[in-house]
């Protein structure tokens, strides 16, 4: 059946997306689960970009504080840097994920988060996955993330909690 789909020129992601847009539960035998290596790569890209957003204002603040002796200005720049970082995290993990199932790292690597019930991603699912699921996965010494290594669908606790999987797009 998968071969027949490929012969017609349909991609697996397009078939899944078409099914979910019609309100049908997609057949996940047509999609390819993202490997753990790709998921880690997407996470590292997101992490590096987030830290870069924070690093630039911190470097400016150190320069202001040490060279110009402008402590108040340096504190303002640091505060703005933290706010910009928090905004970038919210945009990347919540808004982008709810909108199209992808963070910047997932877009770059070619991955997508999809719901198991076939419905489009929404804010509730993105918030559950990232604001509840990530801390729960981390709290037990990262066991929730390590769970992906032996789970059949390569789901971490955050995926199981939000009822999502990560697929190749």
C-alpha positions in Angstrom: 0.0 0.0 0.0 2.9 2.4 0.8 4.5 1.5 -2.5 1.2 2.4 -4.4 1.2 5.8 -2.6 4.7 6.5 -3.7 4.0 5.5 -7.3 1.2 8.1 -7.4 3.7 10.7 -6.4 2.2 11.5 -3.0 4.4 12.1 -0.1 3.7 10.5 3.2 3.4 13.9 5.0 1.0 15.2 2.3 -1.2 12.2 2.7 -1.3 12.5 6.5 -1.9 16.2 6.2 -4.8 15.7 3.7 -6.4 13.1 5.9 -6.1 15.3 9.0 -7.6 18.3 7.1 -10.6 16.2 6.2 -11.1 15.3 9.8 -10.1 11.7 9.4 -7.7 10.0 11.7 -4.5 9.7 9.6 -3.0 6.3 9.1 0.5 6.6 10.6 1.8 3.6 8.7 2.2 6.1 5.9 4.5 8.4 7.8 8.1 8.0 8.9 8.8 8.6 12.6 11.7 11.0 13.2 14.8 9.3 14.4 16.2 10.2 17.8 19.3 11.8 16.1 17.1 14.1 14.1 15.1 15.1 17.1 18.2 15.8 19.1 19.6 17.8 16.2 16.4 20.0 16.0 16.6 20.5 19.8 20.2 21.6 19.6 19.4 24.1 16.8 16.6 25.6 18.9 18.8 25.7 22.0 21.8 27.4 20.2 19.5 30.0 18.6 17.9 30.7 22.0 21.2 31.1 23.7 22.5 33.3 20.9 19.6 35.6 21.5 20.5 35.8 25.1 24.3 36.1 24.6 24.2 39.2 22.4 22.6 41.5 25.1 24.8 40.0 27.8 28.0 40.8 25.8 26.6 44.4 25.3 25.8 44.7 29.0 29.3 43.6 30.0 30.8 46.1 27.6 28.6 48.9 29.0 29.3 47.9 32.6 33.1 47.6 32.3 34.1 50.1 29.6 31.5 52.9 30.1 30.7 52.3 33.7 27.0 52.5 32.9 25.6 50.0 35.4 22.0 51.1 35.0 22.1 50.8 31.2 23.8 47.4 31.5 21.0 46.2 33.8 18.4 47.4 31.4 20.1 45.6 28.5 20.3 42.4 30.5 16.6 42.6 31.4 15.7 43.3 27.7 17.8 40.3 26.8 16.0 38.0 29.2 12.6 39.3 27.9 13.7 38.8 24.3 14.8 35.3 25.1 11.5 34.4 26.8 9.6 35.9 23.9 11.7 33.8 21.4 11.1 30.6 23.4 7.4 31.3 23.5 7.2 32.1 19.8 9.3 29.1 18.8 7.8 26.4 21.1 4.3 27.6 21.5 3.2 29.7 18.6 5.1 28.0 15.8 4.3 24.5 17.2 0.6 25.3 17.5 0.5 26.9 14.1 2.3 24.3 12.0 3.8 21.7 14.4 7.3 22.9 13.9 9.9 24.9 15.9 12.7 26.6 13.9 15.0 23.6 14.5 12.3 21.1 13.4 11.7 23.2 10.2 15.5 23.3 9.5 15.8 19.5 10.0 12.5 18.6 8.3 10.4 17.3 11.2 6.8 18.0 12.4 4.9 17.3 15.6 1.5 15.8 14.8 -1.4 14.8 17.1 -2.3 11.1 17.3 -6.0 11.8 16.8 -5.3 13.5 13.4 -6.5 16.9 14.3 -4.3 19.9 13.7 -2.0 21.1 16.4 -3.5 23.7 18.7 -2.4 25.9 21.5 -3.6 23.5 24.2 -1.6 20.7 22.8 1.5 22.8 22.3 1.2 24.2 25.9 0.7 20.7 27.3 3.7 19.3 25.4 6.1 22.1 26.2 5.1 23.7 29.5 3.9 20.6 31.3 5.5 17.7 29.4 9.0 19.0 29.3 9.3 19.7 33.0 7.7 16.4 33.9 10.2 14.6 31.5 13.1 16.4 33.1 12.1 16.1 36.8 13.0 12.4 37.0 16.6 13.0 35.9 15.6 13.2 32.2 13.9 9.7 32.2 11.0 11.2 30.3 13.3 12.1 27.4 15.2 8.9 27.6 11.9 7.0 27.3 12.1 7.6 23.6 14.9 5.1 23.3 12.7 2.1 24.1 9.3 3.3 23.2 7.8 1.8 20.0 6.6 5.2 18.6 9.7 7.0 20.0 7.5 9.1 22.3 8.9 10.8 25.3 6.7 11.5 28.3 6.0 15.0 26.9 4.7 13.3 23.6 2.6 10.8 25.5 1.1 13.5 27.7 0.2 15.7 24.7 -0.7 12.6 22.6 1.7 13.6 19.8 4.4 12.0 17.7 7.3 13.6 15.7 7.5 12.6 12.1 9.7 13.4 9.1 8.0 16.1 7.0 
